[in-house]
Amino acid sequence: MPKLIIFTRSGENEVELNEHSLIGRHTSNHITILDPGVSSVHCLINFEFSKGFVIRDLGSLNGTFVNNKLVEAKMPLHDGNEILLGSTRCIFSSKPAGTMVHIVDDNAYAMHSHIHSSPTSKVESRFLNQKEIPDEAALRADYEKLRITYELQRDIGFDMNINNILERILDRTFELLTCDRGIILMADEKGVLKPSSYKTTIQENRFLISYTLVRHVQKEKTGIISTDALADERFNGSESIIRKGTRSTISVPIMDQQKMIGIIILESSIAVNAYTEKDLHLLTNIANQTAQFIKTSEMAKKIKKDETTRKRFQRLLSPNLAEMVVSGQLKVEKGGVSRVATVLFADIRGFTLLSENTRATEILRMLNDYFEVLVDIVFHHEGTVDKFIGDAVMAIWGAPVAHDDDPIRAVQAAIDIQNLLVEFNKTRADEGQFQIQVGIGINTGSLVAGYIGSSHTMSYSVIGNTVNNAHRLCSAAKPGQILISEYTRNQLQDNFDMAELDSIPAKGMLKPIRTFSVLVPEDAAL
């Protein structure tokens, strides 16, 4: 396949070009170039029958240059052409030439619905039982074909790469059947069939596939044999077959239950009666195996994706909630959802002074140890860690999952944090290290929860005045103190001892925040 050689500071990167390759800075392109001078969608390289590969500029800000010449509309590409995109230099390479595969609309007549099979003998039409085998030659032929089918399963083994699977299937199929061309078409997300793997024993630059044939297999969802495509009335008017002079064709669908996910097509230009009903049966079995291989590969990818999702959410959610998200029991929807939740902020007091007088490595170690303790407590009470902001932590109860007693859980978590910090500081004191003190603010109310970020990276978070006021309470909290709002206090049902303090002014609000201090037992206070 032709390719694009991209030169960056880290070295060379070779990318194969498809018939239609979008290039730009955005990750949605076929080829992504992370260069500030490259537009989000910069240019297109595509294949045209009359000109071969051409490059088009798609209105990029800095233009597209080929051999230092600005591409104004489109420009043919030749082997060795230098392409400049922003400050990134690329080389177009057409060697090795490879074979371009195209599904051609033949403008053919409608195909007959009845499939005419080639006449075959009793021996060829099916696998015979032991008593019906006429001679050793027939037995050996059947054994050999079954052996290759078995070895296909063994050969692929645990390879989960679909491209590798399809290549091996064609390799084995060429051993099994007489053919000089073979192709596997696979359906994309929209159901459009596209070439995925190709094998040939002859030299050619272009392989044309009859749309008439593809359409027939799609419609009937069954295999088809043409003993002589030049004379087969089903392909009357199919220019792609006539141009190639194909003598024999065999095609079978790749089915996942009732859904067709691909087609295997084999062709022979040297044998008129290259394929029999037994061959169709064998190729259908291979197609069924292919469907299973693909299904297994997709399941493996899903497991890997689920594991990645699980790890990502385990950093934010307690393990049981993370498992619910991965399994689909709990949906974390894209976009904002209005809900009532309780927000907790915990902030280390005097952190700026500590940072100025302590080595950075010691500060980092302390933060990691402290965050480990704090996160464990949040998860124990089934809260969600929203984010780390320097030395501060923001946690939520009520999003993405809600409990009837979320405010109680949040306040109890705050008490546990202050209590465990006593032991945490004792350990640090024994090691001759500085101690830390934390102020905590908690507020309950309406907010908006959902995914926030760019198209490149998004995170689950909450926004609104409820969050802002929780942060204000945290800022006002003294070392070892837990401040809560009136809205949170009203949900606690006398579960905690507390004292009302002076209200805190709130920017942009008519009324100040009525504030309460949760009393931590004296023997545990800092």
PyMOL commands that set and color helices and strands:
alter all, ss='L'
color gray80, all
select helices_A, chain A and resi 122-125+130-132+136-156+162-176+211-220+233-235+239-244+277-314+319-327+351-356+360-380+406-430+465-476+486-489+522-524
alter helices_A, ss='H'
color red, helices_A
select strands_A, chain A and resi 3-8+11-16+20-24+31-32+43-48+52-57+64-66+69-70+74-76+82-85+88-93+100-104+181-187+193-200+206-210+224-226+248-256+259-268+337-348+384-389+392-397+438-453+458-463+482-485+498-500+515-518
alter strands_A, ss='S'
color yellow, strands_A
deselect
rebuild
show_as cartoon
